Amino acid sequence: MKDIVKYARMLDIYGGILTEKQYDILDSYYCRDLTLEEIAENHNVSRQAVHYAVKNAEEKIQRLESQLHMIEKYETLEKKLITVRDAAESGECTAQRAAEMLSLIINEL
């Protein structure tokens, strides 16, 4: 997974543990595609301060991901749901079977 997508997903999942400023900086960097210079200008700080804030926030959410594995769980769930959707759309399974498959996925949660 590309770093941009990886960090955007981790920000969605773990953003609540970051300070408001850390969240805004990572969101600006990974989701709004702003440069470090643009973010520094928006926050009235140096580019180096933004660089440090990005690295610090990345490390914080990486530590959480290494403990909780929420991205891995999300990706596994996403694959299962895509399988059910594709099977239903292609006619490989009935609506009843798709509902049963979805029930199994829900029970795993």
DSSP file (Angstrom, degrees, kcal/mol; ACC not computed):
  #  RESIDUE AA STRUCTURE BP1 BP2  ACC     N-H-->O    O-->H-N    N-H-->O    O-->H-N    TCO  KAPPA ALPHA  PHI   PSI    X-CA   Y-CA   Z-CA
    1    1 A M              0   0    0      0, 0.0     0, 0.0     0, 0.0     0, 0.0   0.000 360.0 360.0 360.0 136.2    0.0    0.0    0.0
    2    2 A K     >  -     0   0    0      1,-0.1     4,-2.8     4,-0.1     5,-0.2  -0.320 360.0-118.3 -64.7 149.2    1.4    3.4   -0.8
    3    3 A D  H  > S+     0   0    0      1,-0.2     4,-3.2     2,-0.2     5,-0.3   0.874 111.9  56.3 -57.2 -39.6    2.4    5.5    2.1
    4    4 A I  H  > S+     0   0    0      2,-0.2     4,-2.2     1,-0.2    -1,-0.2   0.947 113.0  39.5 -60.8 -49.2   -0.2    8.2    1.3
    5    5 A V  H  > S+     0   0    0      2,-0.2     4,-2.5     1,-0.2     5,-0.2   0.917 115.9  53.3 -65.7 -43.1   -3.1    5.8    1.4
    6    6 A K  H  X S+     0   0    0     -4,-2.8     4,-2.5     1,-0.2    -2,-0.2   0.943 113.6  41.0 -57.3 -51.2   -1.7    4.0    4.4
    7    7 A Y  H  X S+     0   0    0     -4,-3.2     4,-2.5     2,-0.2    -1,-0.2   0.848 111.9  55.4 -71.1 -32.8   -1.3    7.2    6.4
    8    8 A A  H  X S+     0   0    0     -4,-2.2     4,-1.9    -5,-0.3    -1,-0.2   0.918 111.9  44.8 -63.3 -41.7   -4.7    8.6    5.3
    9    9 A R  H  X S+     0   0    0     -4,-2.5     4,-2.2     2,-0.2    -2,-0.2   0.921 113.5  49.2 -66.8 -43.5   -6.3    5.4    6.5
   10   10 A M  H  X S+     0   0    0     -4,-2.5     4,-3.6    -5,-0.2     5,-0.3   0.878 109.0  53.8 -63.8 -35.8   -4.4    5.4    9.7
   11   11 A L  H  X S+     0   0    0     -4,-2.5     4,-1.6     1,-0.2    -1,-0.2   0.905 108.2  50.0 -64.0 -40.9   -5.3    9.0   10.2
   12   12 A D  H  < S+     0   0    0     -4,-1.9    -2,-0.2     2,-0.2    -1,-0.2   0.910 120.3  35.9 -60.9 -42.2   -9.0    8.1    9.8
   13   13 A I  H  < S+     0   0    0     -4,-2.2     3,-0.3     1,-0.1    -2,-0.2   0.920 133.1  22.8 -80.1 -45.7   -8.7    5.3   12.4
   14   14 A Y  H >< S+     0   0    0     -4,-3.6     3,-2.2    -5,-0.2     4,-0.4   0.359  86.4 107.2-107.9   4.2   -6.2    6.7   14.9
   15   15 A G  G ><  +     0   0    0     -4,-1.6     3,-1.3    -5,-0.3    -1,-0.2   0.772  69.3  70.1 -56.5 -27.3   -6.6   10.5   14.3
   16   16 A G  G 3  S+     0   0    0     -3,-0.3    -1,-0.3     1,-0.3    -2,-0.1   0.689  92.6  56.9 -65.8 -18.2   -8.5   10.8   17.6
   17   17 A I  G <  S+     0   0    0     -3,-2.2    -1,-0.3     2,-0.1    -2,-0.2   0.592  93.6  85.9 -89.0 -10.1   -5.3   10.1   19.6
   18   18 A L  S <  S-     0   0    0     -3,-1.3     2,-0.0    -4,-0.4    39,-0.0  -0.492  88.0-104.1 -85.2 157.2   -3.4   13.0   18.0
   19   19 A T     >  -     0   0    0     -2,-0.2     4,-2.8     1,-0.1     5,-0.2  -0.344  38.1-105.3 -68.9 164.4   -3.6   16.6   19.2
   20   20 A E  H  > S+     0   0    0      1,-0.2     4,-2.4     2,-0.2     5,-0.2   0.895 122.9  48.3 -59.6 -40.1   -5.7   18.9   17.0
   21   21 A K  H  > S+     0   0    0      2,-0.2     4,-2.4     1,-0.2    -1,-0.2   0.916 111.4  48.8 -68.4 -43.4   -2.5   20.4   15.6
   22   22 A Q  H  > S+     0   0    0      2,-0.2     4,-2.6     1,-0.2     5,-0.3   0.928 112.8  49.0 -60.5 -44.6   -0.9   17.0   14.8
   23   23 A Y  H  X S+     0   0    0     -4,-2.8     4,-3.0     1,-0.2     5,-0.2   0.939 111.6  48.4 -60.2 -47.6   -4.1   15.9   13.2
   24   24 A D  H  X S+     0   0    0     -4,-2.4     4,-2.5    -5,-0.2    -1,-0.2   0.893 111.9  49.6 -62.6 -39.8   -4.4   19.0   11.1
   25   25 A I  H  X S+     0   0    0     -4,-2.4     4,-2.3     2,-0.2    -1,-0.2   0.941 114.3  43.4 -66.2 -46.9   -0.8   18.8    9.9
   26   26 A L  H  X>S+     0   0    0     -4,-2.6     4,-3.3     2,-0.2     5,-0.6   0.909 114.4  51.0 -65.0 -40.4   -1.1   15.1    8.9
   27   27 A D  I  X>S+     0   0    0     -4,-3.0     5,-2.1    -5,-0.3     4,-1.7   0.919 111.7  47.6 -61.5 -43.2   -4.4   15.8    7.2
   28   28 A S  I  <5S+     0   0    0     -4,-2.5     6,-2.9    -5,-0.2    -1,-0.2   0.900 117.9  42.2 -63.0 -40.5   -2.9   18.7    5.3
   29   29 A Y  I  <5S+     0   0    0     -4,-2.3    -2,-0.2     4,-0.2    -3,-0.2   0.936 128.5  23.4 -75.1 -48.5    0.1   16.6    4.3
   30   30 A Y  I  <5S+     0   0    0     -4,-3.3    -3,-0.2    -5,-0.2    -2,-0.2   0.807 133.2  29.7 -93.2 -31.7   -1.5   13.3    3.4
   31   31 A C  I  <<S+     0   0    0     -4,-1.7    -3,-0.2    -5,-0.6    -4,-0.1   0.821 128.6  34.4-100.2 -35.7   -5.1   14.1    2.6
   32   32 A R  S   <S-     0   0    0     -5,-2.1    -3,-0.2     2,-0.1    -4,-0.2   0.450  97.5-133.1 -99.9  -1.3   -5.0   17.7    1.2
   33   33 A D        +     0   0    0     -6,-0.3    -4,-0.2     1,-0.2     2,-0.2   0.817  45.4 161.1  57.2  37.2   -1.5   17.1   -0.4
   34   34 A L        -     0   0    0     -6,-2.9    -1,-0.2     1,-0.1     2,-0.1  -0.591  38.5-116.9 -84.5 151.7    0.0   20.3    0.9
   35   35 A T     >  -     0   0    0     -2,-0.2     4,-2.4     1,-0.1     5,-0.2  -0.370  26.7-107.7 -79.2 165.3    3.8   20.7    1.0
   36   36 A L  H  > S+     0   0    0      1,-0.2     4,-2.6     2,-0.2     5,-0.2   0.882 122.1  53.8 -59.8 -37.4    5.7   21.2    4.2
   37   37 A E  H  > S+     0   0    0      2,-0.2     4,-2.4     1,-0.2    -1,-0.2   0.919 108.3  48.1 -64.1 -44.0    6.2   24.8    3.2
   38   38 A E  H  > S+     0   0    0      2,-0.2     4,-2.2     1,-0.2    -2,-0.2   0.909 113.4  47.5 -63.9 -41.5    2.5   25.4    2.7
   39   39 A I  H  X S+     0   0    0     -4,-2.4     4,-1.8     2,-0.2    -2,-0.2   0.920 110.6  52.1 -65.6 -42.8    1.6   23.8    6.0
   40   40 A A  H  X>S+     0   0    0     -4,-2.6     5,-2.2     1,-0.2     4,-0.7   0.909 110.1  49.0 -59.0 -42.6    4.3   25.8    7.8
   41   41 A E  H ><5S+     0   0    0     -4,-2.4     3,-0.7     1,-0.2    -1,-0.2   0.911 109.8  51.3 -63.9 -42.3    2.9   29.0    6.3
   42   42 A N  H 3<5S+     0   0    0     -4,-2.2    -1,-0.2     1,-0.2    -2,-0.2   0.806 118.6  37.5 -64.1 -29.8   -0.6   28.1    7.4
   43   43 A H  H 3<5S-     0   0    0     -4,-1.8    -1,-0.2     2,-0.1    -2,-0.2   0.382 106.8-122.9-104.1   2.1    0.6   27.4   11.0
   44   44 A N  T <<5S+     0   0    0     -4,-0.7     2,-0.3    -3,-0.7    -3,-0.2   0.908  73.7 113.6  55.1  45.5    3.1   30.2   11.2
   45   45 A V  S   <S-     0   0    0     -5,-2.2    -1,-0.2    -6,-0.1    -2,-0.1  -0.818  71.6 -83.2-133.5 174.5    5.9   27.8   12.0
   46   46 A S     >  -     0   0    0     -2,-0.3     4,-1.7     1,-0.1     5,-0.1  -0.368  33.3-116.7 -78.5 160.8    9.1   26.7   10.3
   47   47 A R  H  > S+     0   0    0      1,-0.2     4,-2.6     2,-0.2     5,-0.1   0.884 118.3  55.5 -60.7 -38.7    9.2   24.0    7.7
   48   48 A Q  H  > S+     0   0    0      1,-0.2     4,-2.6     2,-0.2    -1,-0.2   0.873 103.8  53.5 -63.2 -38.2   11.4   22.0   10.1
   49   49 A A  H  > S+     0   0    0      2,-0.2     4,-2.3     1,-0.2    -1,-0.2   0.891 110.6  46.9 -64.2 -38.9    8.8   22.2   12.8
   50   50 A V  H  X S+     0   0    0     -4,-1.7     4,-2.8     2,-0.2    -2,-0.2   0.924 110.6  52.2 -67.6 -44.1    6.2   20.8   10.4
   51   51 A H  H  X S+     0   0    0     -4,-2.6     4,-2.4     1,-0.2    -2,-0.2   0.932 111.8  46.5 -56.7 -47.0    8.6   18.0    9.4
   52   52 A Y  H  X S+     0   0    0     -4,-2.6     4,-2.7     1,-0.2    -1,-0.2   0.908 111.9  50.8 -62.0 -43.4    9.2   17.1   13.0
   53   53 A A  H  X S+     0   0    0     -4,-2.3     4,-2.5     2,-0.2     5,-0.2   0.894 110.4  49.5 -63.6 -40.4    5.4   17.2   13.7
   54   54 A V  H  X S+     0   0    0     -4,-2.8     4,-2.7     2,-0.2    -2,-0.2   0.952 113.8  45.2 -62.8 -49.4    4.7   14.9   10.7
   55   55 A K  H  X S+     0   0    0     -4,-2.4     4,-2.4    -5,-0.2    -2,-0.2   0.905 114.0  49.3 -62.6 -42.0    7.4   12.4   11.8
   56   56 A N  H  X S+     0   0    0     -4,-2.7     4,-1.9     2,-0.2    -1,-0.2   0.919 114.0  44.7 -63.7 -45.0    6.2   12.5   15.5
   57   57 A A  H  X S+     0   0    0     -4,-2.5     4,-2.3     2,-0.2     5,-0.2   0.888 111.9  53.1 -68.0 -39.1    2.5   12.0   14.6
   58   58 A E  H  X S+     0   0    0     -4,-2.7     4,-2.5    -5,-0.2    -2,-0.2   0.936 109.7  48.4 -59.9 -46.3    3.4    9.2   12.1
   59   59 A E  H  X S+     0   0    0     -4,-2.4     4,-2.2     1,-0.2    -1,-0.2   0.887 109.6  53.7 -61.2 -39.1    5.4    7.4   14.8
   60   60 A K  H  X S+     0   0    0     -4,-1.9     4,-1.5     1,-0.2    -1,-0.2   0.929 114.0  39.2 -62.8 -47.2    2.5    7.8   17.2
   61   61 A I  H  X S+     0   0    0     -4,-2.3     4,-2.3     2,-0.2    -1,-0.2   0.811 112.6  56.9 -77.2 -27.8   -0.1    6.2   14.9
   62   62 A Q  H  X S+     0   0    0     -4,-2.5     4,-2.5    -5,-0.2    -2,-0.2   0.905 105.0  52.4 -65.3 -40.7    2.4    3.6   13.6
   63   63 A R  H  X S+     0   0    0     -4,-2.2     4,-1.1     1,-0.2    -2,-0.2   0.919 110.9  47.4 -60.5 -43.0    2.9    2.4   17.2
   64   64 A L  H >X S+     0   0    0     -4,-1.5     4,-2.9     1,-0.2     3,-0.5   0.922 111.4  50.3 -64.1 -43.5   -0.8    2.1   17.7
   65   65 A E  H 3X S+     0   0    0     -4,-2.3     4,-2.6     1,-0.2    -2,-0.2   0.887 106.6  55.2 -63.2 -37.9   -1.2    0.2   14.4
   66   66 A S  H 3< S+     0   0    0     -4,-2.5    -1,-0.2     1,-0.2    -2,-0.2   0.773 116.0  39.1 -67.3 -23.4    1.6   -2.2   15.3
   67   67 A Q  H << S+     0   0    0     -4,-1.1    -2,-0.2    -3,-0.5    -1,-0.2   0.842 129.2  27.3 -89.3 -39.3   -0.3   -3.0   18.5
   68   68 A L  H  < S-     0   0    0     -4,-2.9    -3,-0.2    -5,-0.1    -2,-0.2   0.726  79.8-150.9-101.6 -25.3   -3.9   -3.1   17.2
   69   69 A H     X  +     0   0    0     -4,-2.6     4,-2.0    -5,-0.4     5,-0.2   0.845  38.3 152.6  56.9  38.3   -3.5   -4.1   13.5
   70   70 A M  H  >  +     0   0    0      2,-0.2     4,-2.7     1,-0.2     5,-0.2   0.846  67.7  54.4 -69.0 -33.5   -6.7   -2.1   12.6
   71   71 A I  H  > S+     0   0    0      2,-0.2     4,-2.7     1,-0.2    -1,-0.2   0.934 109.2  48.6 -64.9 -44.8   -5.5   -1.5    9.0
   72   72 A E  H  > S+     0   0    0      1,-0.2     4,-2.2     2,-0.2    -2,-0.2   0.920 113.6  46.8 -59.6 -44.7   -4.9   -5.2    8.5
   73   73 A K  H  X S+     0   0    0     -4,-2.0     4,-2.4     2,-0.2    -2,-0.2   0.893 111.7  51.6 -64.9 -40.3   -8.4   -6.0    9.9
   74   74 A Y  H  X S+     0   0    0     -4,-2.7     4,-2.7     2,-0.2    -2,-0.2   0.928 110.6  47.8 -61.5 -45.9   -9.9   -3.3    7.7
   75   75 A E  H  X S+     0   0    0     -4,-2.7     4,-2.2     2,-0.2    -2,-0.2   0.880 111.4  50.2 -65.9 -38.1   -8.3   -4.7    4.6
   76   76 A T  H  X S+     0   0    0     -4,-2.2     4,-2.0     2,-0.2    -1,-0.2   0.925 112.9  46.6 -64.1 -44.9   -9.4   -8.2    5.4
   77   77 A L  H  X S+     0   0    0     -4,-2.4     4,-2.5     1,-0.2    -2,-0.2   0.910 110.7  52.9 -63.0 -43.0  -13.0   -7.0    6.0
   78   78 A E  H  X S+     0   0    0     -4,-2.7     4,-2.3     1,-0.2    -2,-0.2   0.912 108.7  49.8 -59.5 -44.3  -12.9   -5.0    2.7
   79   79 A K  H  X S+     0   0    0     -4,-2.2     4,-2.1     1,-0.2    -1,-0.2   0.908 111.0  49.3 -62.3 -42.8  -11.8   -8.0    0.7
   80   80 A K  H  X S+     0   0    0     -4,-2.0     4,-2.1     1,-0.2    -2,-0.2   0.914 111.6  48.4 -63.8 -43.0  -14.6  -10.2    2.2
   81   81 A L  H  X S+     0   0    0     -4,-2.5     4,-2.7     1,-0.2    -1,-0.2   0.883 110.2  51.6 -66.1 -37.8  -17.2   -7.5    1.4
   82   82 A I  H  X S+     0   0    0     -4,-2.3     4,-3.0     2,-0.2     5,-0.2   0.894 107.9  53.3 -64.4 -39.4  -15.9   -7.1   -2.1
   83   83 A T  H  X S+     0   0    0     -4,-2.1     4,-2.3     2,-0.2    -2,-0.2   0.925 111.1  45.4 -61.0 -45.2  -16.2  -10.9   -2.6
   84   84 A V  H  X S+     0   0    0     -4,-2.1     4,-2.5     2,-0.2    -2,-0.2   0.934 114.4  48.5 -64.1 -46.3  -19.8  -10.9   -1.4
   85   85 A R  H  X S+     0   0    0     -4,-2.7     4,-2.8     1,-0.2     5,-0.2   0.933 112.9  47.2 -59.4 -46.8  -20.7   -7.9   -3.6
   86   86 A D  H  X S+     0   0    0     -4,-3.0     4,-2.2     1,-0.2     6,-0.3   0.895 112.0  50.0 -63.6 -40.7  -19.0   -9.4   -6.7
   87   87 A A  H  X>S+     0   0    0     -4,-2.3     5,-1.4    -5,-0.2     6,-1.2   0.906 113.5  46.0 -64.5 -41.2  -20.7  -12.8   -6.2
   88   88 A A  H ><5S+     0   0    0     -4,-2.5     3,-0.5     1,-0.2    -2,-0.2   0.916 113.8  48.0 -67.7 -43.1  -24.1  -11.1   -5.8
   89   89 A E  H 3<5S+     0   0    0     -4,-2.8    -2,-0.2     1,-0.2    -1,-0.2   0.857 113.1  47.3 -66.9 -35.1  -23.6   -8.9   -8.8
   90   90 A S  H 3<5S-     0   0    0     -4,-2.2    -1,-0.2    -5,-0.2    -2,-0.2   0.583 111.7-117.5 -83.6  -8.9  -22.4  -11.7  -11.1
   91   91 A G  T <<5S+     0   0    0     -4,-0.7    -3,-0.2    -3,-0.5    -4,-0.1   0.577  75.9 130.5  83.2   9.2  -25.3  -14.0  -10.0
   92   92 A E  S   <S+     0   0    0     -5,-1.4     2,-0.3    -6,-0.3    -4,-0.2   0.749  75.7  25.3 -66.9 -23.1  -22.9  -16.5   -8.5
   93   93 A C  S    S-     0   0    0     -6,-1.2    -2,-0.2    -9,-0.1    -1,-0.1  -0.966  84.5-111.7-139.8 158.3  -25.0  -16.6   -5.4
   94   94 A T     >  -     0   0    0     -2,-0.3     4,-2.5     1,-0.1     5,-0.2  -0.308  35.6-106.0 -79.7 167.7  -28.6  -15.8   -4.5
   95   95 A A  H  > S+     0   0    0      1,-0.2     4,-2.3     2,-0.2     5,-0.2   0.883 123.5  54.3 -60.6 -37.8  -29.6  -12.9   -2.4
   96   96 A Q  H  > S+     0   0    0      2,-0.2     4,-2.1     1,-0.2    -1,-0.2   0.927 109.1  46.5 -62.3 -45.1  -30.2  -15.4    0.5
   97   97 A R  H  > S+     0   0    0      2,-0.2     4,-2.5     1,-0.2    -2,-0.2   0.892 111.2  52.0 -65.8 -39.4  -26.7  -16.7    0.2
   98   98 A A  H  X S+     0   0    0     -4,-2.5     4,-2.4     1,-0.2    -1,-0.2   0.905 109.3  50.5 -62.1 -41.1  -25.2  -13.2    0.0
   99   99 A A  H  X S+     0   0    0     -4,-2.3     4,-2.2     2,-0.2    -2,-0.2   0.893 110.2  50.0 -62.9 -39.9  -27.2  -12.3    3.2
  100  100 A E  H  X S+     0   0    0     -4,-2.1     4,-2.1     2,-0.2    -2,-0.2   0.916 110.5  49.5 -64.4 -43.0  -25.8  -15.5    4.9
  101  101 A M  H  X S+     0   0    0     -4,-2.5     4,-1.9     1,-0.2    -2,-0.2   0.904 111.1  49.5 -62.8 -41.3  -22.2  -14.5    3.9
  102  102 A L  H  X S+     0   0    0     -4,-2.4     4,-2.6     1,-0.2    -1,-0.2   0.878 107.6  54.8 -65.7 -37.2  -22.8  -11.0    5.2
  103  103 A S  H  X S+     0   0    0     -4,-2.2     4,-2.3     2,-0.2    -1,-0.2   0.901 106.8  51.2 -61.9 -40.8  -24.1  -12.4    8.5
  104  104 A L  H  X S+     0   0    0     -4,-2.1     4,-1.3     2,-0.2    -1,-0.2   0.911 110.5  48.5 -62.1 -42.0  -20.9  -14.5    8.9
  105  105 A I  H  X S+     0   0    0     -4,-1.9     4,-0.9     1,-0.2     3,-0.4   0.924 110.7  50.6 -64.3 -43.6  -18.8  -11.4    8.3
  106  106 A I  H >< S+     0   0    0     -4,-2.6     3,-0.8     1,-0.2    -2,-0.2   0.896 107.0  54.5 -60.9 -40.8  -20.9   -9.4   10.9
  107  107 A N  H 3< S+     0   0    0     -4,-2.3    -1,-0.2     1,-0.2    -2,-0.2   0.794 102.3  58.5 -65.2 -27.5  -20.4  -12.2   13.4
  108  108 A E  H 3<        0   0    0     -4,-1.3    -1,-0.2    -3,-0.4    -2,-0.2   0.770 360.0 360.0 -71.0 -25.5  -16.7  -12.0   13.0
  109  109 A L    <<        0   0    0     -4,-0.9    -1,-0.3    -3,-0.8    -2,-0.2   0.506 360.0 360.0 -71.8 360.0  -16.7   -8.4   14.0
